[in-house]
């Protein structure tokens, strides 16, 4: 078989302590998975099951990195998130079996064009333009699961120019890793290389050209992203 033109390079992300890379198949994202963030977005955290949206695989960017302020928006927001890397696929995965499917974990920023998201919500339109743009998923290296101290309790935080804006614990997830990945696997057959961005805690806000975001999940990884002016 030959292709009509060269296929795109395989999207991938670094692996902590290794020269190998984690090949990315899809990026699933959980919406409103911390109660305080759901409330800051004007929603009742007790009223809805987990829901998901996606980003293209090639939205991943290895960090530390420098990104250009994206097009179309005047309100680019940071959302620091625990990232789960799937190593073994499956459908209808039981909650107690989810651990067997996890290859590793890291930390990423679900960059969001908040003004476009607000417009999409108002108009009943999809979120893609708000969430799935180029380079919208800067990420740390993935830490292999054997080296991950905990997926149920760890500080998650993000600072802009050294000022802490988001500071919570992954223990505060409304739908924990086992619960939301089991739910996700009912909708899609998960496959090796899938990444799941697990939702952001409260304190989201705008970043501007010249800002430097730093963040992390303790024990899993740290991330640094510098925002350059729009070209
Ligand atoms: Mn998010």
Boltz pocket constraint, residues with backbone or C-beta under 6 A from the ligand:
constraints:
  - pocket:
      binder: B
      contacts: [[A, 29], [A, 30], [A, 31], [A, 79], [A, 81], [A, 110], [A, 199], [A, 200]]
      max_distance: 6.0
